[in-house]
Amino acid sequence: MSQSDNSYSAGQIKILEGLEAVRKRPGMYIGTQDESGLHKMVYEVVDNSVDEAMAGHCSEITISILPNNIIEVRDNGRGIPTAIHPDKNISTIEVVMTILHAGGKFENDAYKVSGGLHGVGVSVVNALSEWLEVEVYQQGKVHYQKYAKGVPQGPVSVRGDSQDRGTLVRFKPDSSIFTTTEFQFDVLTTRFRELAFLNKGLKLIVKDNRKPEPETHEFLFDGGIVSFVEYLNENKHPLHKTIHFERNKDDVVAEIAIQYSDTYSENIFCFTNNINNNLGGTHLEGFRAALTRTLNDYLKKEQQLSKKQPSGLSGDDLKEGLTAVISVKIPQPQFNSQTKEKLVNAEIKGIMQTLTGEGLSLFFEENPSVTKKILEKCILAAKAREAARKARDLTRRKTVLEGGGLPGKLADCSEKDPAASELYIVEGDSAGGSAKQGRDRNYQAILPLKGKILNVEKSRLDKILGNEEIRTLVSALGTGIGEDEFNVDKIRYHKIFIMTDADIDGSHIRTLLLTFFFRYMKSVIEKGYLYVAQPPLYLIRHGKNSTYLYSDKEKEEYLKTIGSEKAVIQRYKGLGEMNPEQLWETTMDPERRVVLKVKLDDYVEAEDTFNILMGDEVVPRRRFIEVNAAKVANLDL
């Protein structure tokens, strides 16, 4: 080894002072630097206000998106302490806003429970903002300080008198940190609606002041998580009134609301100190174990029902039609990461199992008719699950006998790396033929589907597996299907395009496919693998020029630009009308194609929309159509 190779010295060790570490490695603190991380900036600030509410000192929070994507959060809590901090000899406001791991959440007498355990939230927001202002209304005065990229632009000052109380934080995210600084009103609305459900009596007002006519939503739910469950099941047929109980043990408070409906999907929302844990965690594990044990205990007592399911019920049998909200409040939560997607406190599983078991046992004892309805539902689900297993086994045997594991109608690509492979799900053999000829066979696979797949919103898994087109799709994707088999890591393509005709039938097929992915392959959407292809509506030829246009608005604007020139307008009704070259250059060429990425920004809203459009209830569907009909520009698009 040469002398130059051994030049590792103390001078090469960089010490990141204060918030400099946050700006150097923002992903460690905010999760991501895309739209998700951007919105988490707002959540971190609002969580501090909600902590005040949980401590009993705040009743109203207003979140506003101002022009230029500036965020303002205002609460009527106690306000950040303004006195000089004894250790730092500066205003406590500046300590909270500029020093990591500084906050009242480390002292149990300040906040017994808190979402922002790590104390990095608001200081991280400050570090990742182009500028941030804080105003504290306390003791008749308005205390103010401004920061630029986390650096104070002067000491805390008093800038006026006020009899209000609380804290106002206003900030502009740094565009050099985030890939986008455009806030999505619907995304924020989703989060703060959840917070209002979880904190009964707390009013949350969300405003979008970027528009000429500002949009405002107010959320206040006196029923708490019971109202949440009722909201989730609003367009379903519940089997019983919501089961609700709140219990505590060892400083852990658990509140649970559950309700079964006649649907086939499961909806469970888990929260720790108001933080949505979308990956669940130990509180969910404890809940599931208690639900399984308690229902099996009652199944043994019901001799007639026990004969129908002598082997008992598994956890999977209890999921069908279950809607539940699980909210725990604990003093020292531990999460899998700063994004707090999963609760990992080991002791919580046992505590939750005990508290859930006690609450359910008491309810089932006092409401035997409800218990029997739930057991009957679960027994039917168990039989359907066994039928689905047999259907899968039959499909596998058939595949082995036929040789090869891929469906015959799939025109696969030569690329074997899923990250570099694309699958086009195409409507019909005609469009499938054009797509097969027009594609780049190195990395683009084509799967033509015949007709409309089964509406999975109205069917159990055993019936779904009886649908040939769904079996073909599952086989092509390679993931398997069902709770005990589906594995998104086995998927064969990381880009999946739904490509259907631009007419009513095409829209229906697209909706059926989206429903299937949402209900049975949700993680395909969550990982960003699913897209909707956007074939052009028009080809306009004038002179030697040919132009593809994707909407009536584009067509009208384009016709204005060419003035009085004679134009030949071709309206595409189906993909089959396009030759392979046209299909490639408009819809399949990565350099030119127009696609929509399918995202789950608002899970609750998506759940409700699929249930309305594809479920059994006619009245909500008619109401939805009446409300949205005026927004439709092209009925056959």
Buried (B, 14 or more C-beta within 10 A) or exposed (E): EEEEEEEEEEEEEEEEEBBBBBBEEBEEBBBBBEBEBBBBBBBBBBBBBBBBBBBEBBBBBBBBBBEEBBBBBBBBBBBBBBEEBEEEEBBBBBBBBBBBEBBBBBEEEEBBBBBBBBBBBBBBBBBBBBBBBBBBBBEEBBBBBBBEBBBBEEEBEEEEEBEEBBBBBBBBBBEEBBEBBEBBBEBBBBBBBBBBBBBBEBBBBBBBEBEEEEEEBEBBBEBBBBBBBBBBBEBBEBBBEBBBBBBEEEEBBBBBBBBBBEBBBBBBBBBBBBBBBBBBBBBBBBBBBBBBBBBBBBBEEBEEBBEBBEEBBBEBBBBBBBBBBBBBBBBEBBBEEBBBBBBEBEEBBBBBBBBBBBBBBEBBEEBEEBBBBBBBBBBBBBBBBEBBBEBBEEBEEEBEEEEEEBBEBBBBBEBEEBEEBBBBBBBBBBBBBBBBBBBBBEBBBBBBBEEBBBBBBEBBBBBBBBBBBBBBBBBBBBBBBBBEEBEBEEBBBBBBBBBBBBBEBBBBBBBBBBBBBBBBBBBBBBEEBBBBBBBBBBBBEBEEEEBBBBBBEBBEEBBEEBEEEEBEEBEBEBBBBBEBEBBBBBBBEEEEBEBEEBBBBBBBBBBBBBBBBBBBBEEBBEEBEEEEEEEEEEEBB
